[in-house]
């Protein structure tokens, strides 16, 4: 199974108001493992960046002045995601911006090229109802190091999201740990034995038994004679 973890940064919040993509990043996973292939591009939006958006990602128009326009990277992007399932945090936001950019070029929506879209924000809300489910909150919940995320950035965010997605889907929770099977000889020996070794029984000594009785008597007093363990202990004597 081929999946692409995708994230964008933009000039603002709403493509219907003319806001544009300024950064896009994609990481490839095959069978739940990163392949090392990625696509990362900064894009000249040909318009101003809202102050609120700049405060989130720290990208300036001066930095983007010599970067390619979306039309210059569209084919490369579509080729990279073609046939894959997209994994996106808050997918309607990124898909909305991608479709708006493609529409300006007279192209069909991005879902046309992909084998479905997974929205990890929606997934997180179903798994953790009533809790914060931002990417930072999920990193904290699943013990994923996000200390380098002082600002939002598409490439770093896809790397973190890949870890979060694997953790949320209860599969391999890091990208480097392999499951270890027992050696063939050990496995066959276990199969031949068909049973476990008997467990050793350790009986309480006199001091431990006395302490147990004292504890039960205290519980019986506090519960006004309702300690069922004390009744069972006396019946067994």
C-alpha positions, 0 to 999 in steps of 0.5 A: 500500500502506497501512501503520501503524507502531505501538508501545505502552508498558505498565505491565509485561511480561505482559498475562496478569498484568493489565498494561495499555497506557498509551501507543499511537502509530501513524504512517501510511505509504502506498507507503513514504512517511509521510503526516503522519497519526498517532495518539498517545494516553496512557491511564489504565491503572487500575492501578499501573505496575511500577518496571521499566517506569517506569524504561524509559519514565518515565511516571508514574501521576500523569501518566496520572490524567486521561487517557482509558481504553482503552475511550475510544480503542478505536474511534479506534484501530481506525478508524486501523489498519483495512485497513492492514498493521501494522509493529511491533518485537517484534509479539507483545508489542504485539499481545498487549497490544492483544488483551488490552485489546480482549478486556476490551471484548468486542471481536475481536482487532486482526488482524481489522481489519488486513491482516497484521502485519510483525514487524521484530524477527523480520526483523532477526534473519533479516537479522543473525543473532547480532547485537543487534537492539534498536531502538537497535542497528538505528538504530546499524547503519543510521546513523539518529539516535536521540540523542533517545531517552533513554527509550522513548516510543511516538511517537518509537519509531514514527518511528525504526522507520519509518526502520529498516523502510525501511532493512531492506527495502532501499528508500528509506532515508530519508523525504525522499530522492526518486529522481532520473531523468535528464532526458528529453533526456539519457535519449533521447540515451543510448538513441540512442548505444547505447554508452559512450565508449571509456576512455582507456588509461594505460600505466606509465612506466619508473619505475612498471614497475621498481617493479612488478617490484621488488614482484613479486620480493619476493613471489616471494622470500617465497613461495619461487618461487610468485609466478604474477604474476612468471611471467606478467610474464616470459612477456609480455616 
